[in-house]
Amino acid sequence: MTEKKSRILHVEDDPSLRNLVGIALERLGGYAVCSAADGFEAVALARRFAPDLLLLDLDLPGRDGIATLAALRQEAALSEAPVVFLTAAGDAQVRARLQALGVHEVLGKPFRPRELVRVVARVLAGLAA
């Protein structure tokens, strides 16, 4: 019997970063990744993809990462999904604000692909424990 891959919804407006994150999570981590360029696309994709983890950027066009998270939380299946933010806005105030929203981890940009995979694995493992 094959093990089910954890599914990650990644929201990032920069195409090169979307590609890098997707490759890192799929090849290094063995995850199934679905990527969206903005918060509106993320909500539509989430309904079909049913992610196990949300990986969001903070600065997104049209609807920022916090508003995107709020919209995703309105989906019953995602109301308790773990959240990791991957953002260049990583000062202490931003981190505190995100953690107050129940975000599990905040990872700064630039990032190391293996570090991203470790953070995702740790968050998903913490939920399974």
Number of C-alpha atoms within 10 A of each C-alpha: 3 4 5 8 13 15 19 25 24 26 27 27 18 12 12 10 13 17 12 12 23 22 16 19 22 17 12 14 19 14 20 18 21 18 22 20 17 23 26 18 13 24 21 12 16 22 14 8 16 16 22 19 21 23 25 28 28 22 17 19 13 11 15 16 24 19 15 22 23 12 17 23 15 11 14 10 14 20 13 13 18 21 26 23 25 25 22 15 17 17 10 9 10 14 19 13 12 21 16 10 13 12 18 19 19 23 20 17 13 10 13 13 17 13 12 20 19 15 17 24 16 14 16 18 10 11 10 7 5
